[in-house]
Amino acid sequence: MLVVMALGLRRDTEAADDLVERALRHPTNVVEALEIVKNLRVLPAGQPRYNALRDLCERHPAAVVRIAAMAALAGMPSGKSHH
C-alpha cells in the first residue's frame, strides 16, 4: 500500500501502467485497488491516465473497482481526445 501511495504522490503518468499491473496482480486486495483508482484520478490528464482507468474498468475482477474506475473516467473532462 505504501508503494501505491508513494507512486500516487509523485503524480507521474509513467506510473499508470505499473499501478494497473499491481491492481491486477493482486485482485483480491480491493482496498489497494481502490487506492490505485484514487491515485490514477489525480494524475495529469492524458492518454496514460485514460488507458489505465479503462484497463481497470475492463479487466479488474472486482465490480467495486470497475465501478470506481468507470466513475473516474466519467469525471474526466470532455473534449480531450482519448483514442
PEMOUR-V515820 format. One record per residue. PSI is psi in whole degrees, 0 to 359 (999 if undefined). Layout:
# PEMOUR-V515820
{{PSI} {PSI}}
This chain:
# PEMOUR-V515820
{{322} {323} {316} {314} {320} {318} {320} {320} {331} {335} {42} {117} {337} {342} {349} {311} {319} {321} {317} {314} {322} {316} {322} {333} {332} {65} {341} {349} {78} {324} {315} {319} {321} {325} {323} {315} {315} {317} {325} {326} {330} {1} {155} {144} {147} {180} {317} {316} {314} {311} {319} {313} {320} {317} {317} {322} {320} {332} {340} {134} {339} {123} {320} {326} {317} {319} {318} {318} {321} {319} {322} {319} {319} {331} {357} {146} {137} {167} {352} {138} {122} {358} {999}}
